[in-house]
Amino acid sequence: MPGSRVWYHAYSMAEYSIGVDLGGTNYRAASVDRNGNILERISGPTNSPAGREAIVNAIAGAILELRSRRAGEQLAGIGVALPGFIDIAKGYIHASPNVPPFQGFHARDALQDKLGAPVLLENDANAAALGEKWFGAGRDVDDLLLLTLGTGIGGGIICGGKVLHGFMGMAAELGHVTVDPTGNPCACGNIGCLEKHASATAVSGMARYLNLGENLTAEQVCGLAQAGSAPARRVFELMGWALGVGLANYVQIFNFPLYLLSGGVLPAWEFFAPAMLREVEQRSLTYRSTKTRIEKATLGSDAGLVGAACLPFHS
Ligand SMILES: [Zn+2]
């Protein structure tokens, strides 16, 4: 029967997808299988000063190269994660402070025209949250919140298995909630944002303030804490306090079963987690009366790449 032959052919062909994680400095691209396993990777500089067309060409070049290496296999689609506010339905980027040439850009259509394949866009922190939900620490839940502690603090919210976008793609700006109304001023215009008190940058700033050193990275402050430095441990207590205030608010609002932390500050978990959990316990009735979990994410820096790559499998 001709029909069953076609069916057999379509389902016997190996299927893969391609993801791109576009950052302010570098882009990373990878082909993945349906189970989120990375098959091959390509990376390169984003080179924003060269402009929009150059960035599109660089990404498209990486995607075409990954496609050429899987000739004869079925491409399910392409997912692109990038920092910024995105209108997912229109494939339009309202703003992208880390990739300025993409501001006010119909990136999805531009890439689809160039590649002749379906393209899906997603905010990078949301893509990381999806990656953790599909293949990482969040596999057993449908609702979770992810905080990425890096230079700033990014966030993604998965509700009922789907990303919470908000009406303009600006939901989950979790790093810019107030944890200290009289705290440090933030570039966003607010005072006392979570990311000014709990990001890797904030850890470096507090270390400087406590005379630990001028330009210490969060990793170096962690090393000092491990070596027994009391001021370094104090830095992480303060950071944990701020995280706890923020998390207590999220727990009260969402009543999700799982809140994940990721980013370069995770190795300092033993130094900031006690203060963080103490604060959440004290401030959140919901936390005290439920089995809410606050844990480490497990996919590391690949979460956004894998989440983006698997968007076509879930659309
Ligand atoms: Zn802010």
Residues whose N, C-alpha, C, O or C-beta is under 5 A from the ligand:
A	BS01	ZN	G175 H176 C186 C188 N190 C193
